[in-house]
Structures are given as C-alpha cells and as structure tokens.
Amino acid sequence: MPSETELEQLKYPTGRFSPREGLSRAEIDALVDDVAALPRDFRITVAPLSPEQLDTPYRPDGWTVRQVVHHVPDGHVNGYLRFKFALTTEQPAIMAYDEAAWAELADARGEDVEGSLLLLEAIHRRWTHLLRSLEPKDLARTFRHPKTGLVTLEQALQLYAWHGRHHLAQVTGLIERSRW
C-alpha cells in the first residue's frame, strides 16, 4: 500500500491548485492554449486503452480511467456555463455539484468514453472561442460559488486549465506505472 505522501502524489500529480493574481496576457494565452489542447491530449492518451484498462483505478480507492474521462467534460460543461453566467449576469450564484456522486452514476461507470471525448471536444471548441475573445475587464468578472465564495474568471480559467492537466496526469501516470 502506498504511503500518504505517495497517495497524495497519485491524487495530485501536478500539485494542488493554487491560483495566482494579475496574470500577463502571455500567461492567459498559455492557459487558453491548455484548454484548447486538452480534448486532443485526452483522446490520444485513452484511445489505445482496452475496456479493462479503462476500468482500472488510477490510484488505490480512486476513480477508474473511465470515470475520470467522463468526469472531465462534466466539470468543464459546468465551467463553460459558469463563464457564460459571469459574463452576462452580475456576480451570479452558481450551483455546486457532487463530483463523487456524479462519478458513481451509470453513465460514468459503464458508458463508452467516446461520447465524453466528443462532448469534451465540442465544449472546448466553443469555450476556447469564447476565452480568446475575453479582455482583462472580462476576466475580472466574478461568480459566487457556494463553497469557495467569489471567484474571478481569471481564477476560474486557471482552475479549469489545471483541472484538465491534473486529470490527464492521473491517467498518464497510471499508464506509465502499468507500462501499458
């Protein structure tokens, strides 16, 4: 059984999320590039995996690769909508969702990953187009999350870019450790 430190590394292979303030235009553009590249990177990573490999947890007591693949578009659809609400409403209160409960639903546990890869591609195409249009004043807009409070779109962009890299690293880490 892995140690607590090893479990932390498996759970957060890119480190825990930590937003920064006052990003440069180049840093914003790099984050948008990360968002744009994620669907391709996920597809390339999981395409060669067998159903058995997709149903392998990425860490002890963790989600399966299949659940991770379904989770990412679940979260990013929510993220895209949060951006749209924040851009069109003054400090909207957004809804949180129980990620762990969603990951246990039948569509996340047993559905083929192709639908989620297509959803991720479609949502990221639209989202990237929107993100590339944003000015600094737009990134200063906020939404209110019931657990974390007021969130700027600059912080949210960092979160969702991290979120994609984080989950991709969980899967690639498993692939490397398993020598698939």
HELIX and SHEET records of a PDB file:
HELIX    1   1 GLU A    4  LYS A   11  1                                   8    
HELIX    2   2 ARG A   25  VAL A   46  1                                  22    
HELIX    3   3 PRO A   51  LEU A   54  1                                   4    
HELIX    4   4 VAL A   65  THR A   88  1                                  24    
HELIX    5   5 GLU A   99  GLU A  104  1                                   6    
HELIX    6   6 ALA A  106  GLY A  110  1                                   5    
HELIX    7   7 GLU A  114  ARG A  132  1                                  19    
HELIX    8   8 PRO A  136  LEU A  139  1                                   4    
HELIX    9   9 LEU A  153  SER A  178  1                                  26    
SHEET    1   A 2 THR A 142  HIS A 145  0                                        
SHEET    2   A 2 GLY A 149  THR A 152 -1                                        
END                                                                             
